[in-house]
Amino acid sequence: MIVDTMTLQEVGEAILKASRKAIPTIERMLTRKENDYKKVIYKGVKDRYDFIPLTFKTDGIEFILCPYSKGKKDFKKYGMMYCLFAHVYYERTNWYCMVTSSFQTVQMYSNHFFERFVERHLKDDTKVSVDLVRKYFKETNYLTSSRFIDNPKYENCMYGATCIGVCCGHKVSDHVLAFRTYIDIETLTKGDKKVVFDEGQKDFEAVFTNEVGLRGYWMVA
């Protein structure tokens, strides 16, 4: 249960605790759907499949489980992949929180972050929703490469590179990161954000060339 009297760190830690508690639930859900996924992947010719998300609650926290696969060859060798994020309401706004690093870290994104994503990247009037958040995570390949920035205005300032732009936020604790706004690739010309973006692309190249590494970076069923 998330309440406004909690700190942002406490919210993040509650999400992580609930996500670890939910591991048996996740395993059961994916096992039940495995044959359905396998039929689609084996009959198809795509190099990526994103399946309908599965939802559940643990300790009063809503989780969205997004199964996906990198195609037949990858599935045969390594099995399914998935992304897990939580949707919570805290301090009068929605937060969408991706669990990463084998349930050890949570990246929290404010509703404002996705409003800026819509304004600066999609350039339309899409409303922020779970479907929009899924679209963002899919478009960024579920990957963020974060770096600390020496910024006297903001304590523990952090920028997170993706393949489409930069997330701006701060480190709440060793296990909780919070991103509050989004900068699109179109506007990145110089400065710390551009440096972080360029370095992040190198990180992603290293991950994508190592199939096992990609699974180690995120979570694998």
Sequence and secondary structure as in RCSB ss.txt:
>XXXX:A:sequence
MIVDTMTLQEVGEAILKASRKAIPTIERMLTRKENDYKKVIYKGVKDRYDFIPLTFKTDGIEFILCPYSKGKKDF
KKYGMMYCLFAHVYYERTNWYCMVTSSFQTVQMYSNHFFERFVERHLKDDTKVSVDLVRKYFKETNYLTSSRFID
NPKYENCMYGATCIGVCCGHKVSDHVLAFRTYIDIETLTKGDKKVVFDEGQKDFEAVFTNEVGLRGYWMVA
>XXXX:A:secstr
   TTS HHHHHHHHHHHHHHTHHHHHHHHHHHHHHHHHHHHH   S EE   EEEEETTEEEEEEEEES HHHH
HHH  EEEEEEEEEETTEEEEEEEETTTTEEEEEEHHHHHHHIIIII S     HHHHHHHHHHTTT  EEEE  
 TTSTTEEEEE SSEEEEEEE SSSEEEEEEEEEGGG  SSHHHHHHHHHHHHHHHHHT HHHHHHHSEE 
